[in-house]
Amino acid sequence: ICMANNLEDRDAYLIYGANDDGTIKGIQNTEKQRLKTADFIKFLRDKNFAGGFIPDIKLQTIVIDNNELDILIIRRGKHTPYY
């Protein structure tokens, strides 16, 4: 939620498959199914946000050097702050 309330008036990103120092390791193959945009939206819809507004998000997969990364894009909202 804090990413949706950023003060920079821009989209925010969570990158899965990269280390904090920026090195790319990719998404590791696991027995668990990777989450999709719909999974994140369902999670948010199940919460009680003020005014009924939820952050606008999108999950995008990109490939860099044969490594898949999942990018959760939290779009700049018009109904901030979200709480």
PDB file with SEQRES, HELIX, SHEET and CRYST1 records, atoms N, CA, C and O in Angstrom:
SEQRES   1 A   83  ILE CYS MET ALA ASN ASN LEU GLU ASP ARG ASP ALA TYR          
SEQRES   2 A   83  LEU ILE TYR GLY ALA ASN ASP ASP GLY THR ILE LYS GLY          
SEQRES   3 A   83  ILE GLN ASN THR GLU LYS GLN ARG LEU LYS THR ALA ASP          
SEQRES   4 A   83  PHE ILE LYS PHE LEU ARG ASP LYS ASN PHE ALA GLY GLY          
SEQRES   5 A   83  PHE ILE PRO ASP ILE LYS LEU GLN THR ILE VAL ILE ASP          
SEQRES   6 A   83  ASN ASN GLU LEU ASP ILE LEU ILE ILE ARG ARG GLY LYS          
SEQRES   7 A   83  HIS THR PRO TYR TYR                                          
HELIX    1 AA1 THR A   37  ARG A   45  1                                   9    
HELIX    2 AA2 ALA A   50  GLY A   52  5                                   3    
SHEET    1 AA1 3 ALA A  12  TYR A  16  0                                        
SHEET    2 AA1 3 ASN A  67  ILE A  74 -1                                        
SHEET    3 AA1 3 ILE A  57  ILE A  64 -1                                        
CRYST1    1.000    1.000    1.000  90.00  90.00  90.00 P 1           1          
ATOM      1  N   ILE A   1       0.824  -1.187   0.000  1.00  0.00           N  
ATOM      2  CA  ILE A   1       0.000   0.000   0.000  1.00  0.00           C  
ATOM      3  C   ILE A   1       0.868   1.249   0.000  1.00  0.00           C  
ATOM      4  O   ILE A   1       0.526   2.239  -0.647  1.00  0.00           O  
ATOM      5  N   CYS A   2       1.978   1.217   0.711  1.00  0.00           N  
ATOM      6  CA  CYS A   2       2.832   2.409   0.761  1.00  0.00           C  
ATOM      7  C   CYS A   2       3.329   2.784  -0.633  1.00  0.00           C  
ATOM      8  O   CYS A   2       3.523   3.966  -0.917  1.00  0.00           O  
ATOM      9  N   MET A   3       3.538   1.804  -1.503  1.00  0.00           N  
ATOM     10  CA  MET A   3       4.003   2.114  -2.861  1.00  0.00           C  
ATOM     11  C   MET A   3       2.934   2.882  -3.644  1.00  0.00           C  
ATOM     12  O   MET A   3       3.269   3.700  -4.501  1.00  0.00           O  
ATOM     13  N   ALA A   4       1.664   2.631  -3.362  1.00  0.00           N  
ATOM     14  CA  ALA A   4       0.581   3.346  -4.039  1.00  0.00           C  
ATOM     15  C   ALA A   4       0.436   4.767  -3.513  1.00  0.00           C  
ATOM     16  O   ALA A   4      -0.144   5.621  -4.184  1.00  0.00           O  
ATOM     17  N   ASN A   5       0.951   5.023  -2.330  1.00  0.00           N  
ATOM     18  CA  ASN A   5       0.853   6.346  -1.709  1.00  0.00           C  
ATOM     19  C   ASN A   5       2.136   7.158  -1.863  1.00  0.00           C  
ATOM     20  O   ASN A   5       2.379   8.074  -1.077  1.00  0.00           O  
ATOM     21  N   ASN A   6       2.951   6.842  -2.851  1.00  0.00           N  
ATOM     22  CA  ASN A   6       4.224   7.558  -2.975  1.00  0.00           C  
ATOM     23  C   ASN A   6       3.980   9.033  -3.280  1.00  0.00           C  
ATOM     24  O   ASN A   6       2.977   9.392  -3.897  1.00  0.00           O  
ATOM     25  N   LEU A   7       4.882   9.860  -2.851  1.00  0.00           N  
ATOM     26  CA  LEU A   7       4.740  11.308  -2.990  1.00  0.00           C  
ATOM     27  C   LEU A   7       5.332  11.850  -4.283  1.00  0.00           C  
ATOM     28  O   LEU A   7       5.299  13.057  -4.518  1.00  0.00           O  
ATOM     29  N   GLU A   8       5.868  10.981  -5.116  1.00  0.00           N  
ATOM     30  CA  GLU A   8       6.540  11.418  -6.340  1.00  0.00           C  
ATOM     31  C   GLU A   8       5.579  11.610  -7.509  1.00  0.00           C  
ATOM     32  O   GLU A   8       5.996  12.058  -8.577  1.00  0.00           O  
ATOM     33  N   ASP A   9       4.298  11.278  -7.327  1.00  0.00           N  
ATOM     34  CA  ASP A   9       3.295  11.422  -8.382  1.00  0.00           C  
ATOM     35  C   ASP A   9       3.697  10.638  -9.631  1.00  0.00           C  
ATOM     36  O   ASP A   9       3.610  11.143 -10.750  1.00  0.00           O  
ATOM     37  N   ARG A  10       4.138   9.392  -9.421  1.00  0.00           N  
ATOM     38  CA  ARG A  10       4.538   8.525 -10.527  1.00  0.00           C  
ATOM     39  C   ARG A  10       4.253   7.082 -10.156  1.00  0.00           C  
ATOM     40  O   ARG A  10       3.963   6.771  -9.001  1.00  0.00           O  
ATOM     41  N   ASP A  11       4.339   6.199 -11.148  1.00  0.00           N  
ATOM     42  CA  ASP A  11       4.178   4.776 -10.892  1.00  0.00           C  
ATOM     43  C   ASP A  11       5.307   4.276 -10.000  1.00  0.00           C  
ATOM     44  O   ASP A  11       6.385   4.869  -9.949  1.00  0.00           O  
ATOM     45  N   ALA A  12       5.044   3.174  -9.295  1.00  0.00           N  
ATOM     46  CA  ALA A  12       6.052   2.538  -8.448  1.00  0.00           C  
ATOM     47  C   ALA A  12       6.204   1.084  -8.900  1.00  0.00           C  
ATOM     48  O   ALA A  12       5.306   0.530  -9.533  1.00  0.00           O  
ATOM     49  N   TYR A  13       7.329   0.477  -8.577  1.00  0.00           N  
ATOM     50  CA  TYR A  13       7.635  -0.863  -9.077  1.00  0.00           C  
ATOM     51  C   TYR A  13       8.214  -1.740  -7.976  1.00  0.00           C  
ATOM     52  O   TYR A  13       9.041  -1.298  -7.177  1.00  0.00           O  
ATOM     53  N   LEU A  14       7.764  -2.992  -7.948  1.00  0.00           N  
ATOM     54  CA  LEU A  14       8.394  -4.043  -7.149  1.00  0.00           C  
ATOM     55  C   LEU A  14       8.943  -5.051  -8.148  1.00  0.00           C  
ATOM     56  O   LEU A  14       8.206  -5.549  -9.000  1.00  0.00           O  
ATOM     57  N   ILE A  15      10.220  -5.350  -8.048  1.00  0.00           N  
ATOM     58  CA  ILE A  15      10.872  -6.231  -9.018  1.00  0.00           C  
ATOM     59  C   ILE A  15      11.225  -7.540  -8.328  1.00  0.00           C  
ATOM     60  O   ILE A  15      11.992  -7.562  -7.366  1.00  0.00           O  
ATOM     61  N   TYR A  16      10.660  -8.621  -8.829  1.00  0.00           N  
ATOM     62  CA  TYR A  16      10.926  -9.958  -8.303  1.00  0.00           C  
ATOM     63  C   TYR A  16      11.915 -10.650  -9.235  1.00  0.00           C  
ATOM     64  O   TYR A  16      11.685 -10.735 -10.441  1.00  0.00           O  
ATOM     65  N   GLY A  17      13.008 -11.139  -8.674  1.00  0.00           N  
ATOM     66  CA  GLY A  17      14.021 -11.820  -9.467  1.00  0.00           C  
ATOM     67  C   GLY A  17      15.315 -11.036  -9.558  1.00  0.00           C  
ATOM     68  O   GLY A  17      16.226 -11.415 -10.295  1.00  0.00           O  
ATOM     69  N   ALA A  18      15.400  -9.936  -8.805  1.00  0.00           N  
ATOM     70  CA  ALA A  18      16.633  -9.145  -8.735  1.00  0.00           C  
ATOM     71  C   ALA A  18      16.991  -8.959  -7.263  1.00  0.00           C  
ATOM     72  O   ALA A  18      16.115  -8.832  -6.408  1.00  0.00           O  
ATOM     73  N   ASN A  19      18.272  -8.947  -6.989  1.00  0.00           N  
ATOM     74  CA  ASN A  19      18.748  -8.712  -5.628  1.00  0.00           C  
ATOM     75  C   ASN A  19      18.710  -7.222  -5.313  1.00  0.00           C  
ATOM     76  O   ASN A  19      18.578  -6.396  -6.216  1.00  0.00           O  
ATOM     77  N   ASP A  20      18.825  -6.883  -4.045  1.00  0.00           N  
ATOM     78  CA  ASP A  20      18.810  -5.477  -3.627  1.00  0.00           C  
ATOM     79  C   ASP A  20      19.934  -4.668  -4.257  1.00  0.00           C  
ATOM     80  O   ASP A  20      19.796  -3.461  -4.454  1.00  0.00           O  
ATOM     81  N   ASP A  21      21.047  -5.325  -4.576  1.00  0.00           N  
ATOM     82  CA  ASP A  21      22.163  -4.606  -5.192  1.00  0.00           C  
ATOM     83  C   ASP A  21      22.008  -4.468  -6.708  1.00  0.00           C  
ATOM     84  O   ASP A  21      22.887  -3.927  -7.378  1.00  0.00           O  
ATOM     85  N   GLY A  22      20.884  -4.961  -7.247  1.00  0.00           N  
ATOM     86  CA  GLY A  22      20.604  -4.813  -8.674  1.00  0.00           C  
ATOM     87  C   GLY A  22      21.006  -5.991  -9.533  1.00  0.00           C  
ATOM     88  O   GLY A  22      20.679  -6.020 -10.719  1.00  0.00           O  
ATOM     89  N   THR A  23      21.708  -6.967  -8.971  1.00  0.00           N  
ATOM     90  CA  THR A  23      22.074  -8.136  -9.772  1.00  0.00           C  
ATOM     91  C   THR A  23      20.828  -8.955 -10.073  1.00  0.00           C  
ATOM     92  O   THR A  23      19.932  -9.100  -9.241  1.00  0.00           O  
ATOM     93  N   ILE A  24      20.802  -9.483 -11.287  1.00  0.00           N  
ATOM     94  CA  ILE A  24      19.645 -10.241 -11.749  1.00  0.00           C  
ATOM     95  C   ILE A  24      19.885 -11.717 -11.511  1.00  0.00           C  
ATOM     96  O   ILE A  24      20.882 -12.277 -11.966  1.00  0.00           O  
ATOM     97  N   LYS A  25      18.963 -12.345 -10.794  1.00  0.00           N  
ATOM     98  CA  LYS A  25      19.063 -13.788 -10.587  1.00  0.00           C  
ATOM     99  C   LYS A  25      17.897 -14.519 -11.231  1.00  0.00           C  
ATOM    100  O   LYS A  25      17.962 -15.733 -11.423  1.00  0.00           O  
ATOM    101  N   GLY A  26      16.842 -13.809 -11.566  1.00  0.00           N  
ATOM    102  CA  GLY A  26      15.675 -14.411 -12.199  1.00  0.00           C  
ATOM    103  C   GLY A  26      14.758 -15.056 -11.178  1.00  0.00           C  
ATOM    104  O   GLY A  26      15.125 -15.258 -10.021  1.00  0.00           O  
ATOM    105  N   ILE A  27      13.569 -15.371 -11.632  1.00  0.00           N  
ATOM    106  CA  ILE A  27      12.599 -16.063 -10.794  1.00  0.00           C  
ATOM    107  C   ILE A  27      12.997 -17.527 -10.756  1.00  0.00           C  
ATOM    108  O   ILE A  27      13.174 -18.160 -11.797  1.00  0.00           O  
ATOM    109  N   GLN A  28      13.136 -18.055  -9.566  1.00  0.00           N  
ATOM    110  CA  GLN A  28      13.535 -19.448  -9.411  1.00  0.00           C  
ATOM    111  C   GLN A  28      12.342 -20.356  -9.669  1.00  0.00           C  
ATOM    112  O   GLN A  28      11.222 -20.057  -9.257  1.00  0.00           O  
ATOM    113  N   ASN A  29      12.589 -21.462 -10.351  1.00  0.00           N  
ATOM    114  CA  ASN A  29      11.535 -22.450 -10.569  1.00  0.00           C  
ATOM    115  C   ASN A  29      11.182 -23.090  -9.235  1.00  0.00           C  
ATOM    116  O   ASN A  29      12.049 -23.598  -8.524  1.00  0.00           O  
ATOM    117  N   THR A  30       9.922 -23.059  -8.914  1.00  0.00           N  
ATOM    118  CA  THR A  30       9.446 -23.678  -7.682  1.00  0.00           C  
ATOM    119  C   THR A  30       8.237 -24.527  -8.015  1.00  0.00           C  
ATOM    120  O   THR A  30       7.703 -24.464  -9.122  1.00  0.00           O  
ATOM    121  N   GLU A  31       7.819 -25.305  -7.066  1.00  0.00           N  
ATOM    122  CA  GLU A  31       6.619 -26.107  -7.263  1.00  0.00           C  
ATOM    123  C   GLU A  31       5.370 -25.248  -7.144  1.00  0.00           C  
ATOM    124  O   GLU A  31       4.300 -25.632  -7.616  1.00  0.00           O  
ATOM    125  N   LYS A  32       5.503 -24.087  -6.516  1.00  0.00           N  
ATOM    126  CA  LYS A  32       4.364 -23.185  -6.376  1.00  0.00           C  
ATOM    127  C   LYS A  32       4.130 -22.448  -7.688  1.00  0.00           C  
ATOM    128  O   LYS A  32       5.072 -22.098  -8.400  1.00  0.00           O  
ATOM    129  N   GLN A  33       2.860 -22.221  -7.992  1.00  0.00           N  
ATOM    130  CA  GLN A  33       2.507 -21.465  -9.185  1.00  0.00           C  
ATOM    131  C   GLN A  33       2.770 -19.979  -8.933  1.00  0.00           C  
ATOM    132  O   GLN A  33       2.459 -19.460  -7.861  1.00  0.00           O  
ATOM    133  N   ARG A  34       3.343 -19.303  -9.926  1.00  0.00           N  
ATOM    134  CA  ARG A  34       3.605 -17.868  -9.792  1.00  0.00           C  
ATOM    135  C   ARG A  34       2.298 -17.091  -9.817  1.00  0.00           C  
ATOM    136  O   ARG A  34       1.345 -17.460 -10.504  1.00  0.00           O  
ATOM    137  N   LEU A  35       2.279 -16.014  -9.055  1.00  0.00           N  
ATOM    138  CA  LEU A  35       1.085 -15.183  -8.992  1.00  0.00           C  
ATOM    139  C   LEU A  35       0.893 -14.417 -10.291  1.00  0.00           C  
ATOM    140  O   LEU A  35       1.854 -14.089 -10.987  1.00  0.00           O  
ATOM    141  N   LYS A  36      -0.358 -14.142 -10.601  1.00  0.00           N  
ATOM    142  CA  LYS A  36      -0.734 -13.364 -11.783  1.00  0.00           C  
ATOM    143  C   LYS A  36      -1.382 -12.060 -11.314  1.00  0.00           C  
ATOM    144  O   LYS A  36      -1.679 -11.889 -10.132  1.00  0.00           O  
ATOM    145  N   THR A  37      -1.595 -11.150 -12.259  1.00  0.00           N  
ATOM    146  CA  THR A  37      -2.238  -9.875 -11.930  1.00  0.00           C  
ATOM    147  C   THR A  37      -3.552 -10.116 -11.200  1.00  0.00           C  
ATOM    148  O   THR A  37      -3.848  -9.444 -10.212  1.00  0.00           O  
ATOM    149  N   ALA A  38      -4.341 -11.072 -11.683  1.00  0.00           N  
ATOM    150  CA  ALA A  38      -5.645 -11.355 -11.077  1.00  0.00           C  
ATOM    151  C   ALA A  38      -5.513 -11.760  -9.610  1.00  0.00           C  
ATOM    152  O   ALA A  38      -6.376 -11.425  -8.798  1.00  0.00           O  
ATOM    153  N   ASP A  39      -4.452 -12.471  -9.265  1.00  0.00           N  
ATOM    154  CA  ASP A  39      -4.235 -12.874  -7.870  1.00  0.00           C  
ATOM    155  C   ASP A  39      -4.005 -11.655  -6.975  1.00  0.00           C  
ATOM    156  O   ASP A  39      -4.543 -11.577  -5.871  1.00  0.00           O  
ATOM    157  N   PHE A  40      -3.208 -10.714  -7.458  1.00  0.00           N  
ATOM    158  CA  PHE A  40      -2.950  -9.496  -6.683  1.00  0.00           C  
ATOM    159  C   PHE A  40      -4.221  -8.659  -6.551  1.00  0.00           C  
ATOM    160  O   PHE A  40      -4.506  -8.121  -5.481  1.00  0.00           O  
ATOM    161  N   ILE A  41      -4.983  -8.549  -7.639  1.00  0.00           N  
ATOM    162  CA  ILE A  41      -6.222  -7.763  -7.608  1.00  0.00           C  
ATOM    163  C   ILE A  41      -7.221  -8.387  -6.644  1.00  0.00           C  
ATOM    164  O   ILE A  41      -7.865  -7.676  -5.873  1.00  0.00           O  
ATOM    165  N   LYS A  42      -7.356  -9.709  -6.681  1.00  0.00           N  
ATOM    166  CA  LYS A  42      -8.265 -10.379  -5.744  1.00  0.00           C  
ATOM    167  C   LYS A  42      -7.842 -10.104  -4.306  1.00  0.00           C  
ATOM    168  O   LYS A  42      -8.684  -9.824  -3.453  1.00  0.00           O  
ATOM    169  N   PHE A  43      -6.551 -10.182  -4.037  1.00  0.00           N  
ATOM    170  CA  PHE A  43      -6.050  -9.895  -2.689  1.00  0.00           C  
ATOM    171  C   PHE A  43      -6.458  -8.485  -2.256  1.00  0.00           C  
ATOM    172  O   PHE A  43      -6.932  -8.293  -1.136  1.00  0.00           O  
ATOM    173  N   LEU A  44      -6.276  -7.503  -3.134  1.00  0.00           N  
ATOM    174  CA  LEU A  44      -6.609  -6.118  -2.793  1.00  0.00           C  
ATOM    175  C   LEU A  44      -8.113  -5.921  -2.637  1.00  0.00           C  
ATOM    176  O   LEU A  44      -8.557  -5.201  -1.742  1.00  0.00           O  
ATOM    177  N   ARG A  45      -8.901  -6.561  -3.509  1.00  0.00           N  
ATOM    178  CA  ARG A  45     -10.364  -6.399  -3.431  1.00  0.00           C  
ATOM    179  C   ARG A  45     -10.942  -6.968  -2.146  1.00  0.00           C  
ATOM    180  O   ARG A  45     -11.993  -6.522  -1.686  1.00  0.00           O  
ATOM    181  N   ASP A  46     -10.272  -7.936  -1.570  1.00  0.00           N  
ATOM    182  CA  ASP A  46     -10.748  -8.544  -0.325  1.00  0.00           C  
ATOM    183  C   ASP A  46     -10.494  -7.660   0.892  1.00  0.00           C  
ATOM    184  O   ASP A  46     -10.923  -7.996   1.996  1.00  0.00           O  
ATOM    185  N   LYS A  47      -9.806  -6.541   0.709  1.00  0.00           N  
ATOM    186  CA  LYS A  47      -9.514  -5.606   1.803  1.00  0.00           C  
ATOM    187  C   LYS A  47     -10.528  -4.466   1.783  1.00  0.00           C  
ATOM    188  O   LYS A  47     -11.116  -4.168   0.743  1.00  0.00           O  
ATOM    189  N   ASN A  48     -10.726  -3.839   2.922  1.00  0.00           N  
ATOM    190  CA  ASN A  48     -11.649  -2.707   3.020  1.00  0.00           C  
ATOM    191  C   ASN A  48     -10.876  -1.402   2.911  1.00  0.00           C  
ATOM    192  O   ASN A  48     -10.339  -0.903   3.900  1.00  0.00           O  
ATOM    193  N   PHE A  49     -10.823  -0.855   1.705  1.00  0.00           N  
ATOM    194  CA  PHE A  49     -10.159   0.427   1.492  1.00  0.00           C  
ATOM    195  C   PHE A  49     -11.170   1.552   1.634  1.00  0.00           C  
ATOM    196  O   PHE A  49     -12.335   1.401   1.266  1.00  0.00           O  
ATOM    197  N   ALA A  50     -10.720   2.680   2.168  1.00  0.00           N  
ATOM    198  CA  ALA A  50     -11.587   3.847   2.313  1.00  0.00           C  
ATOM    199  C   ALA A  50     -12.135   4.248   0.950  1.00  0.00           C  
ATOM    200  O   ALA A  50     -11.388   4.343  -0.023  1.00  0.00           O  
ATOM    201  N   GLY A  51     -13.426   4.480   0.887  1.00  0.00           N  
ATOM    202  CA  GLY A  51     -14.068   4.887  -0.350  1.00  0.00           C  
ATOM    203  C   GLY A  51     -14.217   3.763  -1.359  1.00  0.00           C  
ATOM    204  O   GLY A  51     -14.779   3.974  -2.434  1.00  0.00           O  
ATOM    205  N   GLY A  52     -13.728   2.579  -1.037  1.00  0.00           N  
ATOM    206  CA  GLY A  52     -13.831   1.446  -1.951  1.00  0.00           C  
ATOM    207  C   GLY A  52     -12.832   1.477  -3.091  1.00  0.00           C  
ATOM    208  O   GLY A  52     -12.915   0.654  -4.003  1.00  0.00           O  
ATOM    209  N   PHE A  53     -11.889   2.407  -3.061  1.00  0.00           N  
ATOM    210  CA  PHE A  53     -10.893   2.517  -4.125  1.00  0.00           C  
ATOM    211  C   PHE A  53      -9.688   1.651  -3.794  1.00  0.00           C  
ATOM    212  O   PHE A  53      -9.163   1.698  -2.682  1.00  0.00           O  
ATOM    213  N   ILE A  54      -9.253   0.855  -4.776  1.00  0.00           N  
ATOM    214  CA  ILE A  54      -8.052   0.044  -4.585  1.00  0.00           C  
ATOM    215  C   ILE A  54      -6.970   0.531  -5.550  1.00  0.00           C  
ATOM    216  O   ILE A  54      -7.281   1.082  -6.606  1.00  0.00           O  
ATOM    217  N   PRO A  55      -5.716   0.332  -5.192  1.00  0.00           N  
ATOM    218  CA  PRO A  55      -4.635   0.732  -6.098  1.00  0.00           C  
ATOM    219  C   PRO A  55      -4.732  -0.015  -7.429  1.00  0.00           C  
ATOM    220  O   PRO A  55      -5.137  -1.176  -7.469  1.00  0.00           O  
ATOM    221  N   ASP A  56      -4.362   0.651  -8.497  1.00  0.00           N  
ATOM    222  CA  ASP A  56      -4.350   0.072  -9.841  1.00  0.00           C  
ATOM    223  C   ASP A  56      -2.990  -0.576 -10.055  1.00  0.00           C  
ATOM    224  O   ASP A  56      -1.959   0.093  -9.989  1.00  0.00           O  
ATOM    225  N   ILE A  57      -2.990  -1.875 -10.310  1.00  0.00           N  
ATOM    226  CA  ILE A  57      -1.737  -2.607 -10.448  1.00  0.00           C  
ATOM    227  C   ILE A  57      -1.729  -3.444 -11.714  1.00  0.00           C  
ATOM    228  O   ILE A  57      -2.769  -3.703 -12.320  1.00  0.00           O  
ATOM    229  N   LYS A  58      -0.532  -3.858 -12.097  1.00  0.00           N  
ATOM    230  CA  LYS A  58      -0.349  -4.751 -13.241  1.00  0.00           C  
ATOM    231  C   LYS A  58       0.928  -5.544 -12.984  1.00  0.00           C  
ATOM    232  O   LYS A  58       1.911  -4.998 -12.482  1.00  0.00           O  
ATOM    233  N   LEU A  59       0.913  -6.818 -13.325  1.00  0.00           N  
ATOM    234  CA  LEU A  59       2.100  -7.656 -13.203  1.00  0.00           C  
ATOM    235  C   LEU A  59       2.611  -7.951 -14.603  1.00  0.00           C  
ATOM    236  O   LEU A  59       1.867  -8.430 -15.458  1.00  0.00           O  
ATOM    237  N   GLN A  60       3.878  -7.663 -14.828  1.00  0.00           N  
ATOM    238  CA  GLN A  60       4.483  -7.857 -16.149  1.00  0.00           C  
ATOM    239  C   GLN A  60       5.742  -8.697 -15.990  1.00  0.00           C  
ATOM    240  O   GLN A  60       6.529  -8.484 -15.068  1.00  0.00           O  
ATOM    241  N   THR A  61       5.926  -9.655 -16.898  1.00  0.00           N  
ATOM    242  CA  THR A  61       7.134 -10.481 -16.897  1.00  0.00           C  
ATOM    243  C   THR A  61       8.045 -10.007 -18.012  1.00  0.00           C  
ATOM    244  O   THR A  61       7.608  -9.829 -19.149  1.00  0.00           O  
ATOM    245  N   ILE A  62       9.319  -9.802 -17.683  1.00  0.00           N  
ATOM    246  CA  ILE A  62      10.311  -9.442 -18.691  1.00  0.00           C  
ATOM    247  C   ILE A  62      11.462 -10.438 -18.604  1.00  0.00           C  
ATOM    248  O   ILE A  62      11.644 -11.109 -17.587  1.00  0.00           O  
ATOM    249  N   VAL A  63      12.230 -10.524 -19.677  1.00  0.00           N  
ATOM    250  CA  VAL A  63      13.380 -11.420 -19.719  1.00  0.00           C  
ATOM    251  C   VAL A  63      14.633 -10.585 -19.969  1.00  0.00           C  
ATOM    252  O   VAL A  63      14.700  -9.816 -20.928  1.00  0.00           O  
ATOM    253  N   ILE A  64      15.622 -10.750 -19.092  1.00  0.00           N  
ATOM    254  CA  ILE A  64      16.918 -10.090 -19.245  1.00  0.00           C  
ATOM    255  C   ILE A  64      17.986 -11.164 -19.107  1.00  0.00           C  
ATOM    256  O   ILE A  64      18.049 -11.861 -18.094  1.00  0.00           O  
ATOM    257  N   ASP A  65      18.823 -11.294 -20.125  1.00  0.00           N  
ATOM    258  CA  ASP A  65      19.899 -12.297 -20.113  1.00  0.00           C  
ATOM    259  C   ASP A  65      19.372 -13.688 -19.765  1.00  0.00           C  
ATOM    260  O   ASP A  65      19.954 -14.392 -18.939  1.00  0.00           O  
ATOM    261  N   ASN A  66      18.272 -14.076 -20.398  1.00  0.00           N  
ATOM    262  CA  ASN A  66      17.636 -15.385 -20.195  1.00  0.00           C  
ATOM    263  C   ASN A  66      17.105 -15.596 -18.780  1.00  0.00           C  
ATOM    264  O   ASN A  66      16.856 -16.734 -18.382  1.00  0.00           O  
ATOM    265  N   ASN A  67      16.930 -14.543 -18.029  1.00  0.00           N  
ATOM    266  CA  ASN A  67      16.353 -14.618 -16.683  1.00  0.00           C  
ATOM    267  C   ASN A  67      15.010 -13.901 -16.680  1.00  0.00           C  
ATOM    268  O   ASN A  67      14.909 -12.754 -17.116  1.00  0.00           O  
ATOM    269  N   GLU A  68      13.979 -14.581 -16.187  1.00  0.00           N  
ATOM    270  CA  GLU A  68      12.667 -13.956 -16.080  1.00  0.00           C  
ATOM    271  C   GLU A  68      12.573 -13.152 -14.790  1.00  0.00           C  
ATOM    272  O   GLU A  68      12.981 -13.605 -13.721  1.00  0.00           O  
ATOM    273  N   LEU A  69      12.025 -11.951 -14.918  1.00  0.00           N  
ATOM    274  CA  LEU A  69      11.746 -11.100 -13.771  1.00  0.00           C  
ATOM    275  C   LEU A  69      10.269 -10.733 -13.813  1.00  0.00           C  
ATOM    276  O   LEU A  69       9.722 -10.476 -14.885  1.00  0.00           O  
ATOM    277  N   ASP A  70       9.631 -10.709 -12.667  1.00  0.00           N  
ATOM    278  CA  ASP A  70       8.259 -10.236 -12.575  1.00  0.00           C  
ATOM    279  C   ASP A  70       8.296  -8.824 -12.010  1.00  0.00           C  
ATOM    280  O   ASP A  70       8.921  -8.568 -10.981  1.00  0.00           O  
ATOM    281  N   ILE A  71       7.617  -7.914 -12.696  1.00  0.00           N  
ATOM    282  CA  ILE A  71       7.560  -6.515 -12.282  1.00  0.00           C  
ATOM    283  C   ILE A  71       6.123  -6.209 -11.874  1.00  0.00           C  
ATOM    284  O   ILE A  71       5.213  -6.265 -12.702  1.00  0.00           O  
ATOM    285  N   LEU A  72       5.923  -5.889 -10.610  1.00  0.00           N  
ATOM    286  CA  LEU A  72       4.609  -5.456 -10.154  1.00  0.00           C  
ATOM    287  C   LEU A  72       4.580  -3.939 -10.283  1.00  0.00           C  
ATOM    288  O   LEU A  72       5.318  -3.229  -9.600  1.00  0.00           O  
ATOM    289  N   ILE A  73       3.722  -3.459 -11.165  1.00  0.00           N  
ATOM    290  CA  ILE A  73       3.604  -2.022 -11.433  1.00  0.00           C  
ATOM    291  C   ILE A  73       2.421  -1.500 -10.623  1.00  0.00           C  
ATOM    292  O   ILE A  73       1.289  -1.951 -10.796  1.00  0.00           O  
ATOM    293  N   ILE A  74       2.693  -0.557  -9.749  1.00  0.00           N  
ATOM    294  CA  ILE A  74       1.654   0.085  -8.953  1.00  0.00           C  
ATOM    295  C   ILE A  74       1.462   1.463  -9.569  1.00  0.00           C  
ATOM    296  O   ILE A  74       2.295   2.355  -9.407  1.00  0.00           O  
ATOM    297  N   ARG A  75       0.359   1.619 -10.273  1.00  0.00           N  
ATOM    298  CA  ARG A  75       0.155   2.850 -11.034  1.00  0.00           C  
ATOM    299  C   ARG A  75      -0.187   4.025 -10.126  1.00  0.00           C  
ATOM    300  O   ARG A  75      -0.824   3.881  -9.082  1.00  0.00           O  
ATOM    301  N   ARG A  76       0.260   5.181 -10.568  1.00  0.00           N  
ATOM    302  CA  ARG A  76      -0.046   6.433  -9.859  1.00  0.00           C  
ATOM    303  C   ARG A  76      -1.564   6.553  -9.765  1.00  0.00           C  
ATOM    304  O   ARG A  76      -2.265   6.459 -10.773  1.00  0.00           O  
ATOM    305  N   GLY A  77      -2.053   6.757  -8.577  1.00  0.00           N  
ATOM    306  CA  GLY A  77      -3.496   6.790  -8.373  1.00  0.00           C  
ATOM    307  C   GLY A  77      -4.055   8.188  -8.240  1.00  0.00           C  
ATOM    308  O   GLY A  77      -3.347   9.142  -7.916  1.00  0.00           O  
ATOM    309  N   LYS A  78      -5.353   8.283  -8.503  1.00  0.00           N  
ATOM    310  CA  LYS A  78      -6.058   9.555  -8.358  1.00  0.00           C  
ATOM    311  C   LYS A  78      -6.810   9.622  -7.031  1.00  0.00           C  
ATOM    312  O   LYS A  78      -7.346  10.667  -6.664  1.00  0.00           O  
ATOM    313  N   HIS A  79      -6.844   8.496  -6.316  1.00  0.00           N  
ATOM    314  CA  HIS A  79      -7.630   8.425  -5.086  1.00  0.00           C  
ATOM    315  C   HIS A  79      -6.747   8.231  -3.855  1.00  0.00           C  
ATOM    316  O   HIS A  79      -7.154   7.580  -2.893  1.00  0.00           O  
ATOM    317  N   THR A  80      -5.553   8.789  -3.886  1.00  0.00           N  
ATOM    318  CA  THR A  80      -4.658   8.659  -2.740  1.00  0.00           C  
ATOM    319  C   THR A  80      -5.087   9.627  -1.642  1.00  0.00           C  
ATOM    320  O   THR A  80      -5.695  10.652  -1.953  1.00  0.00           O  
ATOM    321  N   PRO A  81      -4.810   9.361  -0.430  1.00  0.00           N  
ATOM    322  CA  PRO A  81      -4.073   8.198   0.050  1.00  0.00           C  
ATOM    323  C   PRO A  81      -4.978   6.973   0.144  1.00  0.00           C  
ATOM    324  O   PRO A  81      -6.173   7.077   0.419  1.00  0.00           O  
ATOM    325  N   TYR A  82      -4.378   5.818  -0.091  1.00  0.00           N  
ATOM    326  CA  TYR A  82      -5.085   4.553   0.088  1.00  0.00           C  
ATOM    327  C   TYR A  82      -4.881   4.105   1.525  1.00  0.00           C  
ATOM    328  O   TYR A  82      -3.761   4.111   2.036  1.00  0.00           O  
ATOM    329  N   TYR A  83      -5.958   3.721   2.163  1.00  0.00           N  
ATOM    330  CA  TYR A  83      -5.880   3.195   3.529  1.00  0.00           C  
ATOM    331  C   TYR A  83      -7.112   2.377   3.823  1.00  0.00           C  
ATOM    332  O   TYR A  83      -7.249   1.840   4.922  1.00  0.00           O  
TER     333      TYR A  83                                                      
END                                                                             
